[in-house]
Amino acid sequence: MQVKSVAFYRDVMGMTLIDKLEFPDMSFDLYFLTTLPEGETYPHTPGSDEAHRYLWTMKGATLELTHNYGTEKDDAFKYHPGNAEKDGFGHVAFNCNDVYASSARLEEKGIQFKKKPDDGRMKGLAFVYDPDGYWVEIVKRDDKAGIPNEFNLSQTMLRIKDPKVCSNLPKHILARCTASLPAIGAF
């Protein structure tokens, strides 16, 4: 099955599908994508034991996409992208060398924009929609970054209620969460 958002992040944003976990009994699949350095070839087949090992031991971050079976056949089905009043999720962001040039290439590919680089008060950054309606921010990377890829996954924005509470999460919760992760052999 071709999942539109997997194709968008792979073919448009330059990410690599590194793993896939299937849960047919629960009617969903998970797709994990990352930005590999330009020219690096990924040697594993998503869904294989080698891909699972790579996913859980890699240095770097992934974008995890969930496909719930049957949603692709329902034209009326829409995900809640998290950008209405009082929503929590904001967007994912990708860095590039030139927001204007990258935005022009995205526009040539027919990608829909939420905000073009010179729209609104914040100049020099853009937002596009992925196929499920989530916002994808396009921001300029530092000139000294030395990243040859047109895009690289850079950050995720979440809205928070209390920054004092959220700043303590890594100290109090992260240690418990990581201690409870299953061993690699469990996958």
N, C-alpha and C positions, 0 to 999 in steps of 0.2 A: 504494500500500500504506500502511495506517495502522500505524505502529510505536507500540506502547503507551507506551514511555518517552518518545517525542517528544511524544505527547499529554499525558502526565503533566506534563512540564516546561513545556509551552506552556499547557495549560488549567488546571492546578492551581497551578503555581509562577509563572505569569505571564510566562514567557520568550517570546521571539520567535524563530521559525525564520528565520535570516538566509541560510543557504546549505545546499546539498546537493551532495555530490560522489558520482557513481555510478561504480562499478568493476565492471560486470557480468562482465568476463572473470575477475575474481578473486572474484566472488560476494559483494561487500559494498558498502554505501553508508555515507557519512559525513554526519551531520547536525550543524549548528553552530547553537547557540542562545545568545542573550544577553538580558540584562535591559535593555530600552530604558526611558527615562524615561516614566512614565505619561502617556498622551495623545500620545506621538510615534508617527507612522505610519511603518512601514517601506515604502519605495517600490519595492523590488526583488523579483523573483521568484527564490526559491531555485533554484539550478542555472544561473542566467543569468550572462553575463559581468559584468554590473553587480554581481550579488551576490558573485561571486568577488572582484572588485576591492574591494568594501566589506569583506569578511571580512579580506582581507590588509592593509588600510590603516586599519581602525577603531581608535579609542582605546577600550580596555576589554578585557574578557575574554569568552571563549566557553566553553560546555560542549560538548564534542565527543562525540557518541554514534556508535557503530559498529553497524550492523545486518548480521549475517552471514546471507545468504540461507538460507532453509529452517529456521532455528531457531524461527520462529514456528509452524511446523507440527508440531514435536516437543514434546509435552506433558512429556516426561521431561527435556528439555534445561534445564539451569540454568547460569547464569554463576557463576563463583567471585567473590563480592563482596569478598573481601579482608579479612574481619574475623574469621577464625579465628586460632588460635595461630600466631605467627610470620609472619603475612601482612603485606604492605606497604601496600596501599591502605587508607585509612580511610573517608573520606566527603567529600562536598561539603557546603557550608553555605550557608544563605540567611539574611539578616537580615530582621527585621520589627520593627514598632513595639511589638507586644504579643504575646509568645510564647503566653500563655494564650488570648487571643482568636483568634489565628491557628490555634492547635492545635484549638480548638473547631470552627472552620470546616473544618479538614482532617478532623476526626472526622466531622462532618456529611456530608462528601463520601465517607465510607467508606474513607478512607486508613488503612492499617494502621500502628500505632506500634510502634517498638522501645522507646521510652521517652517517657512523657508528662512534662510540665514539673515535676511534683512527685514523680516516681518517683526512687528511688535517692538517692545522696548529693549529686549536683549538681542543685540546684533552679533553676528558671527557664529551662531549655532543654529541647528535645525532639529526638527522632530519629524519622523516619518511614522507611518502605521505599518505594523507587520500584518500578515493576512488575517489574524484573529483580532485586530483592532488595538493591540497593545502599542504604546508609544515607544519609539526607539530614538534616542537622542544621538545626534552627530555633533561631536565637539573636536576642536583642534588639539592635537597632541603637541607636546613640547618639541621644538625644533631639534633638540639634542637627543631625542628618544632613540633614534637610530633603528626604528621599526620600519621595515620595507613594505609590509602589508598595507593595502589601502585602508582597511579597517582592522581594529583589534578591540575585543570586548574589554571595557574599562571599568564599569561600575554599574551599580543598581541603586535606584533611589526609592526609599520607603518613607512614607510620612509617619511621624511619631508624635505621640501625645506629650510625653514628658522626657526631655533629653537627659535629665539627671538619672532617671530610672534606666533608660536605654543604654547610657554610657556604662552602667554597672553590669549589663548582661554578660559580656565576655568573662568577667571575673567570677560571677556567681553561677552562671548557667552553662557556659561553654565547656567548662571542665567536666561537668556531669554528662553533658551530651556526648562529648568525644569519648569519654570512658565507656559509654554504653554502645558504641558502634560495634557491629559484629566483625569478627576476624575476616580477612580477605578470603580465606578458604570457604567461608559460608556462602559465597556467591557462586 
